[in-house]
Amino acid sequence: MGLRALNIVLTNCGTRAYRVNGYPTIRVLDGDGKPLDVKVSRGSSSIALIDDFDATPKPATLKPGEKTVAGLVWRNTVLDSPVAPVNGSYLEITPAPGERSQIVPQHIDLGTTGKLGVTAWK
């Protein structure tokens, strides 16, 4: 079925409380760090039915050293089509609007679907 899932972890490495609410912004990048044409949607309903993946965001305050998690889900489905499979090499993750992003190495094999689902921070 080609279903893939991944957790991303945000750790408060600062000395003050850090408030989170909502969804991280995710971009899939190629091996050269250029954005790929990927549709990132909130939740998993367009990809698969997964318990708690479509839960409503709830605000949380992370004390220094505390962590929160968001999930990603996609399918590596390749159809017989003129569209080439999409393979990302990096994720650019922005925890909240206006915050700095971080680029992390991560192989993302989206096949020809071009879709990625993300949960809210929890």
RAQUI-V258656 format. One record per backbone hydrogen bond with DSSP energy under -0.5 kcal/mol. NH is the residue of the N-H (numbers start at 0). CO is the residue of the C=O. Records with the same first field share a line. If there is no record, write none. Layout:
NH=CO / CO
This chain:
3=73
5=71
7=69
9=67
10=8
11=65
12=10
17=61
19=59
23=118
24=93
25=23
26=91
28=89
29=33
32=29
35=27
37=35
38=113
39=37
40=38 / 115
42=117
46=43
47=43
49=47
52=49
54=51
57=120
59=19
61=17 / 59
62=60
64=11
65=62
67=9
69=7
71=5
72=116
73=3
75=1
76=74 / 109
77=75
78=76
80=78
85=110
86=84
87=107
88=28
89=28
90=103
91=26
92=90 / 101
93=24 / 91
94=92 / 99
98=95
101=92
103=90 / 101
105=88
107=87
108=106
109=85 / 107
110=85
111=76
112=76 / 109
113=109
115=38
116=72
117=40
118=70
120=21
121=68
